[in-house]
Amino acid sequence: MTSYDVIEYWNKRDNPNSKNPNERNTLKHISFVKENIHLNDKILDYGPGVGRILPAYSENNMVTGYDVSSKYKEIGRASCRDR
């Protein structure tokens, strides 16, 4: 049985996902999230990665993101500041 350190894996993986929200699957995910959240909802985004789903959230939502990768934490913070 092969085992690996999940946190190490995500910290070393380069460019696993595109930040481009126009990819077909990402647009489906954004649509699903938008349909299932409401203004002023509090949201826990576990594993937000590069922030592809951020366009689904309203500025009125309180979003808390948690990602095990320190690399993607910084990218996510920058994505939030860009909004």
Stockholm file with secondary structure:
# STOCKHOLM 1.0

chainA/1-83         MTSYDVIEYWNKRDNPNSKNPNERNTLKHISFVKENIHLNDKILDYGPGVGRILPAYSENNMVTGYDVSSKYKEIGRASCRDR
#=GR chainA/1-83 SS CCCCCHHHHHHHCCSCSCCCTTSHHHHHHHHHHHHHCCTTCEEEEESCTTCTTGGGSCTTSEEEEECSCHHHHHHHHHHHHHC
#=GC SS_cons        CCCCCHHHHHHHCCSCSCCCTTSHHHHHHHHHHHHHCCTTCEEEEESCTTCTTGGGSCTTSEEEEECSCHHHHHHHHHHHHHC
//
